[in-house]
Every structure is written in C-alpha cells, then in structure tokens.
Amino acid sequence: MEGVMTGIKPRESFQDKGMSNEMAEQVKNVRNRMNLVDAVAGAGASPLGNPLTQFLLQTGANLISGESAGGTKLQELVGATRKPLAAAIKQQQLKDLSRRKLAATLIAKTGGSDVAKMERKAKRISEITNRPYKEVLTDVINQSLYADPKAPGTILQQEKTAYRKNLLAPDMYGRRRKPEEATAITDAYFKVRDKKGFNLDNTMFDIPKKELAKLEPTTAKVGGKNRKAFKPSGSVVFQDDTVYYDVRGQGKYLIFDAEQNVLIPLK
C-alpha cells in the first residue's frame, strides 16, 4: 500500500471471511495443489508463458508495424515476425496446459494432507541445504509417487499409465480417444520418447483425425530424391523437425519439414 497505492485499503476477501474453518482449510488445500501442479509441471517457466510478456510483445509488434502506415523496412520486418510470434506464444500456452494436466494426474494420487506434508518437508530441506525450493519440492514429490525403487520399471509404468489416462480425457482440440487408440498412442510415444534425433511435440504427439482427413498427398525432396509426403491443412500448428504419430491402421511416424511445409513419413 505504498507509492501510488498510498492510503488505499486492501479489499477484504468476503469469500474467505464467510467460510467455516473447515471450508477455508479445503480452499487452502485446493490452492496448495494448484501451486504444486505448476511447480512440478514447470508451467510458466518460459517467458512466452507470461501474460505480461505476451501482451508487450504482441502490442509492441502492432504499434511498430502500423497497419495504416506506409511500409518502412522496420515495419516490414515486424510484420513478418508477427505470425511466428503468435504461433510461438500459442504453442507455449498449449505446452504449459499439457504439462499441468500430466502433473495434476500424477499428484491426484496423493491427498490434500499429503501435499501439505510434502511442501513442509521441501521447505525444511531447502532451508537446510540452500537448494531452490521448487527443485527440492519436485524431488520430494517424485519420492512420494515412485516410492518403490526396488521394482524395475515402476516409474516407467506409472508414467505410461498417467500418459494414457491423460489421452482418454478431452484435450485442447476436443478430442476424446478410444481406449485402444490411447494404448496405441502411448506405446508409440514411449517407444521413441528417448530416441536420439526424435523431437517430440508434448502438446500434440498424435495428429488429430480431422487433420489426418485433410492431409493432401504430395512429394518432398529428401536427400535429393522425391519422397511421398503430405501437405497439412494449415489449421493445426506443427513444429519444424518434429515427429508426429498417425494412429490409423498399423500406425506410422511423420516428421514435419517447415521449409517445404510437408509431413514426411519416416521409414
């Protein structure tokens, strides 16, 4: 309440004031869990995920470009970067959403009281070791979720289960996969997840069926030779040099070439 806010009284939270102690504790637990999801997911870590940064970048671009002005070199440059910037911001937002959903699925295995205990433990360890609180909190959560280090493959199996469960819920495109599709996509994802040279899009590993139906057969140059390829519709954002999965039939992987604007099947 200093500076321009001198003399202004903070708004009283009527919702909290009118709650019973039990309700207030439940609200506190929900808020703690929401903060915990963001901490584990790392959502918002990118500058592009910050709403103020997004506002300044996009507003700055619009002001400099001046749509009604007469085309200076600077305006041309900014105009050329406006769409890529918007696509990058959208992609970062989708990534944050995807990571939050996955983190929430994992954290759902613990109760509200467990969350509070993990936070207190992480805070004590952070104070003693001088390690960053969020880093310690992530370690504590992982220890809680994967508490059986003796069982080989436990962590991988739990990650697969969480990933498949996430696929069965409606995503940002409104897709709701069938159980057999979710299983196939999960197997395909974990098969190449750690492969060298395979860049994966965590927000959209499998191509939406509506987009698959719109893919236009074409050819692309690969190593000086013509290869079978598919041109996307333009309604879905694909990342350059990134692998995507076509779940139809036996399933296949495709890599997006931004320069040629095509999806090329991998052999």
C-alpha positions as CSV (number, residue, x, y, z in Angstrom):
1,M,0.0,0.0,0.0
2,E,2.9,2.4,-0.8
3,G,3.6,4.7,-3.7
4,V,0.6,5.3,-5.9
5,M,-1.4,2.9,-3.6
6,T,-0.8,5.0,-0.5
7,G,-4.0,5.3,1.5
8,I,-5.8,2.5,-0.4
9,K,-7.1,-0.2,1.9
10,P,-6.7,-3.9,0.7
11,R,-10.0,-5.4,-0.5
12,E,-11.4,-7.7,2.2
13,S,-12.0,-11.3,0.9
14,F,-15.7,-11.8,1.6
15,Q,-15.4,-15.4,0.4
16,D,-12.8,-16.3,3.0
17,K,-14.5,-14.3,5.7
18,G,-17.8,-16.1,5.2
19,M,-16.4,-19.6,5.2
20,S,-16.2,-22.0,8.1
21,N,-12.8,-23.1,9.3
22,E,-13.3,-26.5,7.5
23,M,-14.2,-24.8,4.2
24,A,-11.3,-22.4,4.5
25,E,-9.0,-25.3,5.0
26,Q,-10.4,-27.1,2.0
27,V,-9.8,-23.9,-0.1
28,K,-6.3,-23.7,1.2
29,N,-5.6,-27.3,0.2
30,V,-7.0,-26.7,-3.3
31,R,-4.8,-23.6,-3.8
32,N,-1.8,-25.6,-2.5
33,R,-2.5,-28.3,-5.0
34,M,-2.8,-25.8,-7.9
35,N,0.5,-24.2,-6.9
36,L,2.0,-27.7,-6.6
37,V,0.9,-28.6,-10.1
38,D,2.6,-25.5,-11.6
39,A,5.8,-26.2,-9.6
40,V,6.0,-29.8,-10.8
41,A,5.0,-29.1,-14.4
42,G,7.3,-26.1,-14.7
43,A,4.5,-24.3,-16.4
44,G,5.1,-20.6,-16.9
45,A,8.9,-21.0,-16.8
46,S,9.2,-19.8,-20.4
47,P,9.0,-16.0,-20.8
48,L,6.4,-16.7,-23.6
49,G,4.1,-18.2,-21.0
50,N,4.0,-14.9,-19.0
51,P,0.8,-12.9,-19.9
52,L,2.5,-9.6,-19.5
53,T,5.3,-10.6,-21.8
54,Q,2.8,-11.9,-24.3
55,F,0.9,-8.5,-24.1
56,L,4.1,-6.4,-24.5
57,L,5.5,-8.5,-27.4
58,Q,2.2,-8.5,-29.4
59,T,1.3,-4.9,-28.6
60,G,4.8,-3.7,-29.5
61,A,4.7,-5.5,-32.8
62,N,1.3,-4.0,-33.7
63,L,2.4,-0.4,-32.7
64,I,5.7,-0.6,-34.7
65,S,4.2,-2.2,-37.8
66,G,1.4,0.3,-38.1
67,E,-1.1,-1.3,-40.5
68,S,-2.2,2.1,-41.9
69,A,1.3,3.4,-42.2
70,G,3.3,3.3,-45.4
71,G,5.8,0.4,-45.2
72,T,9.2,1.2,-43.8
73,K,11.8,-1.6,-43.6
74,L,11.2,-1.9,-39.8
75,Q,7.5,-2.3,-40.3
76,E,8.1,-5.0,-42.9
77,L,10.4,-6.9,-40.5
78,V,7.9,-6.7,-37.6
79,G,5.0,-7.7,-39.9
80,A,7.0,-10.7,-41.0
81,T,7.6,-11.8,-37.4
82,R,4.0,-11.2,-36.1
83,K,2.5,-14.6,-37.1
84,P,5.5,-16.7,-36.0
85,L,5.4,-14.9,-32.7
86,A,1.7,-15.6,-32.2
87,A,2.3,-19.2,-33.1
88,A,5.2,-19.5,-30.6
89,I,3.1,-18.0,-27.8
90,K,0.1,-20.3,-28.6
91,Q,2.5,-23.3,-28.6
92,Q,4.0,-22.4,-25.3
93,Q,0.5,-22.0,-23.8
94,L,-0.5,-25.4,-25.0
95,K,2.7,-26.9,-23.6
96,D,2.0,-25.4,-20.2
97,L,-1.5,-26.7,-20.3
98,S,-0.3,-30.2,-21.3
99,R,2.3,-30.3,-18.6
100,R,-0.2,-29.1,-16.0
101,K,-2.6,-31.8,-16.9
102,L,0.0,-34.5,-16.7
103,A,1.3,-33.2,-13.3
104,A,-2.2,-33.0,-12.0
105,T,-2.8,-36.6,-12.9
106,L,0.2,-37.7,-11.0
107,I,-0.4,-35.5,-8.0
108,A,-4.0,-36.8,-7.8
109,K,-2.6,-39.9,-6.3
110,T,-1.9,-38.0,-3.1
111,G,-4.4,-36.4,-0.7
112,G,-4.5,-32.8,0.4
113,S,-2.8,-33.5,3.7
114,D,0.0,-35.4,1.9
115,V,0.5,-32.3,-0.3
116,A,0.9,-30.1,2.8
117,K,3.4,-32.5,4.3
118,M,5.5,-32.6,1.1
119,E,5.5,-28.8,1.0
120,R,6.7,-28.6,4.6
121,K,9.3,-31.2,4.1
122,A,10.6,-29.5,1.0
123,K,10.7,-26.1,2.7
124,R,12.8,-27.6,5.6
125,I,15.2,-29.3,3.2
126,S,15.5,-26.1,1.2
127,E,16.4,-24.1,4.2
128,I,19.0,-26.6,5.5
129,T,20.6,-27.2,2.1
130,N,20.1,-23.8,0.5
131,R,18.7,-25.6,-2.6
132,P,15.9,-23.9,-4.5
133,Y,12.5,-24.7,-3.0
134,K,10.9,-25.8,-6.3
135,E,13.8,-28.1,-7.1
136,V,13.5,-29.7,-3.7
137,L,9.7,-29.9,-3.9
138,T,10.0,-31.8,-7.2
139,D,12.4,-34.3,-5.7
140,V,10.1,-34.8,-2.7
141,I,7.1,-35.4,-5.0
142,N,8.9,-37.9,-7.1
143,Q,10.0,-39.8,-4.0
144,S,6.4,-39.9,-2.9
145,L,5.0,-41.0,-6.3
146,Y,7.7,-43.6,-7.0
147,A,8.3,-44.9,-3.5
148,D,9.4,-48.4,-4.6
149,P,12.9,-48.1,-6.0
150,K,13.3,-51.9,-5.9
151,A,10.7,-52.7,-8.5
152,P,12.3,-52.3,-12.0
153,G,10.2,-50.3,-14.4
154,T,7.9,-48.9,-11.8
155,I,8.5,-45.3,-12.7
156,L,8.1,-46.0,-16.5
157,Q,4.9,-47.9,-15.9
158,Q,3.4,-45.2,-13.8
159,E,4.4,-42.6,-16.4
160,K,2.7,-44.7,-19.1
161,T,-0.5,-45.1,-17.0
162,A,-0.6,-41.3,-16.4
163,Y,0.0,-40.5,-20.0
164,R,-2.7,-42.9,-21.3
165,K,-5.2,-41.6,-18.7
166,N,-4.5,-38.1,-20.0
167,L,-5.2,-39.2,-23.5
168,L,-8.6,-40.6,-22.5
169,A,-9.7,-37.1,-21.3
170,P,-10.8,-34.4,-23.8
171,D,-7.8,-32.4,-24.9
172,M,-7.5,-28.8,-26.1
173,Y,-8.8,-29.9,-29.6
174,G,-11.8,-31.5,-28.0
175,R,-10.5,-35.0,-28.9
176,R,-11.6,-38.0,-26.8
177,R,-9.6,-41.1,-27.9
178,K,-10.9,-44.6,-27.7
179,P,-9.2,-46.9,-25.2
180,E,-7.4,-48.9,-27.9
181,E,-6.2,-45.7,-29.6
182,A,-4.9,-44.3,-26.2
183,T,-3.0,-47.6,-25.7
184,A,-1.5,-47.5,-29.2
185,I,-0.5,-43.8,-28.9
186,T,1.0,-44.4,-25.5
187,D,3.1,-47.3,-26.8
188,A,4.2,-45.3,-29.8
189,Y,5.1,-42.3,-27.7
190,F,7.3,-44.2,-25.2
191,K,8.9,-46.2,-28.0
192,V,10.6,-43.1,-29.4
193,R,10.5,-40.7,-26.5
194,D,14.1,-41.1,-25.6
195,K,15.4,-41.8,-29.1
196,K,18.2,-39.6,-30.2
197,G,17.2,-37.3,-33.0
198,F,13.4,-37.6,-32.3
199,N,12.0,-34.3,-31.4
200,L,8.5,-34.8,-30.0
201,D,5.7,-32.2,-29.6
202,N,4.4,-32.8,-26.0
203,T,1.2,-30.9,-26.7
204,M,0.2,-32.9,-29.8
205,F,2.1,-36.1,-30.4
206,D,-0.7,-37.8,-32.4
207,I,-2.2,-35.9,-35.3
208,P,-6.0,-35.1,-34.9
209,K,-8.2,-37.3,-37.0
210,K,-9.8,-34.3,-38.6
211,E,-6.4,-33.1,-39.7
212,L,-5.5,-36.5,-41.0
213,A,-8.5,-36.5,-43.2
214,K,-7.4,-33.2,-44.7
215,L,-3.8,-34.1,-45.4
216,E,-3.1,-33.6,-49.1
217,P,-0.8,-36.2,-50.8
218,T,2.3,-34.6,-52.4
219,T,6.1,-35.1,-52.7
220,A,9.1,-33.6,-50.9
221,K,12.8,-33.5,-51.5
222,V,14.7,-35.7,-49.1
223,G,18.4,-36.2,-49.8
224,G,18.0,-35.0,-53.3
225,K,15.2,-37.6,-54.0
226,N,11.5,-37.2,-54.2
227,R,9.6,-38.8,-51.3
228,K,6.0,-39.3,-50.6
229,A,4.7,-36.6,-48.3
230,F,1.5,-34.9,-47.1
231,K,0.7,-31.2,-47.0
232,P,-1.2,-30.1,-43.8
233,S,-4.4,-28.0,-43.9
234,G,-2.9,-25.1,-42.1
235,S,-5.5,-25.2,-39.2
236,V,-3.1,-27.2,-37.0
237,V,0.3,-25.8,-35.8
238,F,3.2,-28.2,-36.5
239,Q,6.7,-27.7,-35.2
240,D,9.7,-27.9,-37.6
241,D,11.8,-31.1,-37.5
242,T,9.3,-32.6,-35.1
243,V,7.9,-36.1,-35.1
244,Y,4.2,-36.8,-35.0
245,Y,2.1,-40.0,-35.0
246,D,-0.6,-41.2,-37.3
247,V,-2.6,-43.7,-35.2
248,R,-4.6,-45.1,-38.2
249,G,-4.1,-48.7,-39.3
250,Q,-0.7,-50.0,-38.2
251,G,0.3,-46.6,-37.1
252,K,3.2,-44.6,-38.5
253,Y,5.5,-41.7,-37.6
254,L,5.8,-38.5,-39.7
255,I,8.3,-35.6,-39.4
256,F,7.3,-32.0,-40.3
257,D,9.5,-30.0,-42.7
258,A,8.6,-26.4,-42.2
259,E,10.6,-25.2,-45.2
260,Q,8.6,-27.4,-47.6
261,N,5.5,-27.3,-45.4
262,V,5.0,-31.1,-45.5
263,L,4.8,-34.1,-43.2
264,I,7.1,-36.8,-44.4
265,P,6.6,-40.5,-43.3
266,L,9.6,-42.0,-41.5
267,K,10.9,-45.3,-42.8
